[in-house]
């Protein structure tokens, strides 16, 4: 079952909020350890900056993967009236709709080439 848009938004918002809090608290631990003198205000500004960078990075990567269409999508082969073309599959031993990857047709159930 896939998430609704509202559930996806709630998850993304929760993930960002938890990440923000963890990052902010971490600045109080890591900065003194590396000799960087800071204040709560500076830590907040740094955390906000990196949170924005992280959100933008995640957005760009997600859009890149969503738009990446290297291989053609397999589609069912249909007649002109829109009904699926079926062929007898010797592996499944029944009539099955066939799919096409642009070149080869094959059984939609087991993948046997036709």
ChimeraX commands (.cxc) that place a marker at each C-alpha (Angstrom):
marker #1 position 0.00,0.00,0.00 radius 0.5
marker #1 position 1.44,3.38,-0.94 radius 0.5
marker #1 position 1.30,6.57,1.08 radius 0.5
marker #1 position -1.14,9.35,0.40 radius 0.5
marker #1 position 0.29,12.78,-0.42 radius 0.5
marker #1 position -0.68,13.96,3.08 radius 0.5
marker #1 position 1.11,11.01,4.70 radius 0.5
marker #1 position 4.21,11.63,2.55 radius 0.5
marker #1 position 4.19,15.31,3.51 radius 0.5
marker #1 position 3.77,14.46,7.21 radius 0.5
marker #1 position 6.65,11.98,7.04 radius 0.5
marker #1 position 8.93,14.47,5.26 radius 0.5
marker #1 position 8.04,17.21,7.74 radius 0.5
marker #1 position 8.63,14.91,10.72 radius 0.5
marker #1 position 11.95,13.72,9.30 radius 0.5
marker #1 position 13.10,17.30,8.77 radius 0.5
marker #1 position 12.01,18.39,12.26 radius 0.5
marker #1 position 13.77,15.48,13.97 radius 0.5
marker #1 position 16.88,16.05,11.83 radius 0.5
marker #1 position 16.87,19.74,12.73 radius 0.5
marker #1 position 16.72,19.04,16.47 radius 0.5
marker #1 position 19.44,16.35,16.29 radius 0.5
marker #1 position 21.67,18.66,14.24 radius 0.5
marker #1 position 21.17,21.61,16.57 radius 0.5
marker #1 position 22.02,19.54,19.65 radius 0.5
marker #1 position 25.01,18.05,17.83 radius 0.5
marker #1 position 26.50,21.50,17.22 radius 0.5
marker #1 position 26.96,21.90,20.99 radius 0.5
marker #1 position 28.96,18.66,21.05 radius 0.5
marker #1 position 31.02,18.80,17.86 radius 0.5
marker #1 position 32.02,22.48,17.71 radius 0.5
marker #1 position 33.88,22.51,21.06 radius 0.5
marker #1 position 35.49,19.16,20.15 radius 0.5
marker #1 position 37.09,20.72,17.04 radius 0.5
marker #1 position 37.97,24.00,18.73 radius 0.5
marker #1 position 35.21,26.13,17.20 radius 0.5
marker #1 position 33.83,28.67,19.63 radius 0.5
marker #1 position 30.16,29.29,19.11 radius 0.5
marker #1 position 26.97,30.42,20.75 radius 0.5
marker #1 position 23.42,29.08,20.69 radius 0.5
marker #1 position 22.50,31.80,18.15 radius 0.5
marker #1 position 25.37,30.91,15.82 radius 0.5
marker #1 position 24.57,27.22,16.18 radius 0.5
marker #1 position 20.96,27.94,15.23 radius 0.5
marker #1 position 21.97,29.89,12.10 radius 0.5
marker #1 position 24.38,27.12,11.03 radius 0.5
marker #1 position 21.72,24.46,11.63 radius 0.5
marker #1 position 19.10,26.41,9.64 radius 0.5
marker #1 position 21.56,26.86,6.77 radius 0.5
marker #1 position 22.43,23.17,6.55 radius 0.5
marker #1 position 18.77,22.17,6.93 radius 0.5
marker #1 position 17.87,24.32,3.90 radius 0.5
marker #1 position 20.80,22.87,1.93 radius 0.5
marker #1 position 19.68,19.35,2.87 radius 0.5
marker #1 position 16.06,19.97,1.79 radius 0.5
marker #1 position 17.18,21.40,-1.56 radius 0.5
marker #1 position 19.62,18.53,-2.11 radius 0.5
marker #1 position 16.92,15.97,-1.36 radius 0.5
marker #1 position 14.47,17.70,-3.69 radius 0.5
marker #1 position 16.93,17.89,-6.60 radius 0.5
marker #1 position 17.97,14.24,-6.24 radius 0.5
marker #1 position 14.37,13.06,-5.96 radius 0.5
marker #1 position 13.34,15.02,-9.09 radius 0.5
marker #1 position 16.37,13.68,-10.97 radius 0.5
marker #1 position 15.46,10.08,-10.16 radius 0.5
marker #1 position 11.78,10.68,-10.94 radius 0.5
marker #1 position 12.63,12.12,-14.36 radius 0.5
marker #1 position 15.26,9.51,-15.17 radius 0.5
marker #1 position 13.70,7.32,-17.87 radius 0.5
marker #1 position 16.52,5.30,-19.34 radius 0.5
marker #1 position 14.57,2.29,-20.54 radius 0.5
marker #1 position 11.16,2.31,-22.20 radius 0.5
marker #1 position 8.32,1.20,-20.00 radius 0.5
marker #1 position 6.84,-2.19,-20.77 radius 0.5
marker #1 position 3.28,-1.92,-21.98 radius 0.5
marker #1 position 0.48,-4.36,-22.63 radius 0.5
marker #1 position -0.13,-4.97,-26.32 radius 0.5
marker #1 position -3.68,-3.95,-27.22 radius 0.5
marker #1 position -5.96,-4.32,-30.20 radius 0.5
marker #1 position -7.34,-1.22,-31.90 radius 0.5
marker #1 position -10.50,-1.52,-29.80 radius 0.5
marker #1 position -8.40,-1.33,-26.61 radius 0.5
marker #1 position -8.70,-4.97,-25.54 radius 0.5
marker #1 position -5.54,-6.83,-24.56 radius 0.5
marker #1 position -3.93,-9.24,-27.01 radius 0.5
marker #1 position -3.44,-12.65,-25.43 radius 0.5
marker #1 position -1.27,-15.54,-26.57 radius 0.5
marker #1 position -0.93,-19.07,-25.30 radius 0.5
marker #1 position 2.04,-19.25,-22.97 radius 0.5
marker #1 position 3.72,-22.65,-22.95 radius 0.5
marker #1 position 5.26,-21.96,-19.56 radius 0.5
marker #1 position 2.05,-20.82,-17.83 radius 0.5
marker #1 position -0.03,-23.21,-19.98 radius 0.5
marker #1 position -2.86,-20.69,-20.39 radius 0.5
marker #1 position -3.73,-17.69,-22.53 radius 0.5
marker #1 position -2.02,-14.62,-21.05 radius 0.5
marker #1 position -1.91,-10.95,-22.03 radius 0.5
marker #1 position 1.40,-10.05,-23.65 radius 0.5
marker #1 position 3.62,-7.08,-22.95 radius 0.5
marker #1 position 6.11,-5.37,-25.21 radius 0.5
marker #1 position 9.35,-3.59,-24.26 radius 0.5
marker #1 position 9.43,-1.82,-27.64 radius 0.5
marker #1 position 11.09,-4.71,-29.43 radius 0.5
marker #1 position 10.20,-8.06,-27.87 radius 0.5
marker #1 position 6.78,-9.33,-26.82 radius 0.5
marker #1 position 6.56,-11.59,-23.81 radius 0.5
marker #1 position 4.13,-13.18,-21.37 radius 0.5
marker #1 position 2.94,-10.68,-18.78 radius 0.5
marker #1 position 2.93,-13.42,-16.13 radius 0.5
marker #1 position 6.19,-15.35,-16.46 radius 0.5
marker #1 position 8.22,-13.31,-18.98 radius 0.5
marker #1 position 8.50,-16.03,-21.64 radius 0.5
marker #1 position 9.40,-14.39,-24.96 radius 0.5
marker #1 position 6.87,-14.79,-27.79 radius 0.5
marker link #1:1,2 radius 0.2
marker link #1:2,3 radius 0.2
marker link #1:3,4 radius 0.2
marker link #1:4,5 radius 0.2
marker link #1:5,6 radius 0.2
marker link #1:6,7 radius 0.2
marker link #1:7,8 radius 0.2
marker link #1:8,9 radius 0.2
marker link #1:9,10 radius 0.2
marker link #1:10,11 radius 0.2
marker link #1:11,12 radius 0.2
marker link #1:12,13 radius 0.2
marker link #1:13,14 radius 0.2
marker link #1:14,15 radius 0.2
marker link #1:15,16 radius 0.2
marker link #1:16,17 radius 0.2
marker link #1:17,18 radius 0.2
marker link #1:18,19 radius 0.2
marker link #1:19,20 radius 0.2
marker link #1:20,21 radius 0.2
marker link #1:21,22 radius 0.2
marker link #1:22,23 radius 0.2
marker link #1:23,24 radius 0.2
marker link #1:24,25 radius 0.2
marker link #1:25,26 radius 0.2
marker link #1:26,27 radius 0.2
marker link #1:27,28 radius 0.2
marker link #1:28,29 radius 0.2
marker link #1:29,30 radius 0.2
marker link #1:30,31 radius 0.2
marker link #1:31,32 radius 0.2
marker link #1:32,33 radius 0.2
marker link #1:33,34 radius 0.2
marker link #1:34,35 radius 0.2
marker link #1:35,36 radius 0.2
marker link #1:36,37 radius 0.2
marker link #1:37,38 radius 0.2
marker link #1:38,39 radius 0.2
marker link #1:39,40 radius 0.2
marker link #1:40,41 radius 0.2
marker link #1:41,42 radius 0.2
marker link #1:42,43 radius 0.2
marker link #1:43,44 radius 0.2
marker link #1:44,45 radius 0.2
marker link #1:45,46 radius 0.2
marker link #1:46,47 radius 0.2
marker link #1:47,48 radius 0.2
marker link #1:48,49 radius 0.2
marker link #1:49,50 radius 0.2
marker link #1:50,51 radius 0.2
marker link #1:51,52 radius 0.2
marker link #1:52,53 radius 0.2
marker link #1:53,54 radius 0.2
marker link #1:54,55 radius 0.2
marker link #1:55,56 radius 0.2
marker link #1:56,57 radius 0.2
marker link #1:57,58 radius 0.2
marker link #1:58,59 radius 0.2
marker link #1:59,60 radius 0.2
marker link #1:60,61 radius 0.2
marker link #1:61,62 radius 0.2
marker link #1:62,63 radius 0.2
marker link #1:63,64 radius 0.2
marker link #1:64,65 radius 0.2
marker link #1:65,66 radius 0.2
marker link #1:66,67 radius 0.2
marker link #1:67,68 radius 0.2
marker link #1:68,69 radius 0.2
marker link #1:69,70 radius 0.2
marker link #1:70,71 radius 0.2
marker link #1:71,72 radius 0.2
marker link #1:72,73 radius 0.2
marker link #1:73,74 radius 0.2
marker link #1:74,75 radius 0.2
marker link #1:75,76 radius 0.2
marker link #1:76,77 radius 0.2
marker link #1:77,78 radius 0.2
marker link #1:78,79 radius 0.2
marker link #1:79,80 radius 0.2
marker link #1:80,81 radius 0.2
marker link #1:81,82 radius 0.2
marker link #1:82,83 radius 0.2
marker link #1:83,84 radius 0.2
marker link #1:84,85 radius 0.2
marker link #1:85,86 radius 0.2
marker link #1:86,87 radius 0.2
marker link #1:87,88 radius 0.2
marker link #1:88,89 radius 0.2
marker link #1:89,90 radius 0.2
marker link #1:90,91 radius 0.2
marker link #1:91,92 radius 0.2
marker link #1:92,93 radius 0.2
marker link #1:93,94 radius 0.2
marker link #1:94,95 radius 0.2
marker link #1:95,96 radius 0.2
marker link #1:96,97 radius 0.2
marker link #1:97,98 radius 0.2
marker link #1:98,99 radius 0.2
marker link #1:99,100 radius 0.2
marker link #1:100,101 radius 0.2
marker link #1:101,102 radius 0.2
marker link #1:102,103 radius 0.2
marker link #1:103,104 radius 0.2
marker link #1:104,105 radius 0.2
marker link #1:105,106 radius 0.2
marker link #1:106,107 radius 0.2
marker link #1:107,108 radius 0.2
marker link #1:108,109 radius 0.2
marker link #1:109,110 radius 0.2
marker link #1:110,111 radius 0.2
marker link #1:111,112 radius 0.2
marker link #1:112,113 radius 0.2
marker link #1:113,114 radius 0.2
view
